[in-house]
């Protein structure tokens, strides 16, 4: 039966001579939904929606470019021998931490240029970021990547997964652990948590810091299950190092901002 399993075609359709991949469609849907939610929250907080839209016009392409550069740098042994693959982002191979670096740097520069609070804008966008990540992981699913180690079909069925997920985890004759799904569900739960935190008494910047802490904790543990991690050495995974640093830095920054009075304004304060 296993030999008859056919993976889902990563190409959704052809537009002339152009191949349109599910990977790009799914990421695009995540971006559009995130934009919609961020603009609704901006309107609720009496923040000019054009600021959110204008920021994303810059942040989205820069983040994608940074995500690809980050990935290529740490996989240079391969890409140095296959330079024609460097721009083929539709084949997969973008790093969320690279995208996050690009997005934050863009937002810092943009908000300073527009004379608005970086922390206020970051708080508004944080739930959209983690929701976009939850959706984007399904692009990895379509490409049969970001999976864990070898498992049995029985293991996957015991997780009560639908057949289309179990079958897509059958890659080159072997079943693999669906770590893409673990992270997607962790991010979706994080999205709900961040929405609930909006109703809590948090100071400006603390929803964004909560996002960094929540995502990084989950990524640290899930990354340990993956087989395609970017590595600093044979034993050290880059994503785990970055995740640990982000948790420590976010907690330290949270405490510092509270004690120094830099976060004196509440999240929904004008």
Steps between C-alpha positions, in 0.01 A plus 500: 500500500778744591663467158177626341501827698539801273616826663308820446629691200680811632398684181147634529457599135677641197449854378637498150857381545501593870469238771295625794599307812281428800790623715463855368121493505490391864755759611310765305176405674672526838628847414159624381316368806764647729470838326122496538517424872773759565306771320186421698691530827665822382157645430378397846797677660453810281828437320514605137450181297721641226796472738445122526449461125802715413719313748405163356570618145861534611520228764358209299751498211791590728405221741477242222838609361658488848343160567654365182839661561506358854423151370750516214779622731463200727465260205783654301677169447208402279416833339861579416484197269145574377490878461207476259288377793559804719208701365261204472314577818196308376696179561494581870791604714414813693579549868244661728772648719646672195157638414455621857832684494406669173152592625619649830777706341260627236240589764754686715617713208146552366343603831780745571455654156123529552527625858295221659574257782675185386368312802139600433518386139687181599226417752230547238677278248623224738186281485504529120862386492443181696179421311687546173765258626233246595356517149840512330608167648244334274713615210773278645243220513429536129875484427548203735760689704552620860421150622646294783666162518378162379184356655254226416160548338352366823667784693337757272162331511517495881520880484152486340620688195291503183624277219612789280756604764612143570544431129691823439742401774593194290816620327723279286379183663506621861252666737619809687385692805281802406696769684354758262162421659631523855632848434189608312279397793735664752486823299122483471472460877742791536276712278207433735717580803608832351139595426413426863798704621354803322233499769755472782671795666821497298727788421597609152742259338412206720272325252784501246743371763244234595493393137879464492499299823211273404621425149860448608415252778301284260758529223782398735340166588348423160828577325661221698272252321579618147742337260558798268622758750756764411804408708781694663682172562414133499321539835383863515189609312493865401126542561533370856781743577306792355183394682679480835656843444162650406331365813776629728521836323122549496464423873793729583359779282153458655645539852725790399219692330273455802763608754627792294153631421550467123181295480287731711219515242246219481447299183175674399598845630510776238 
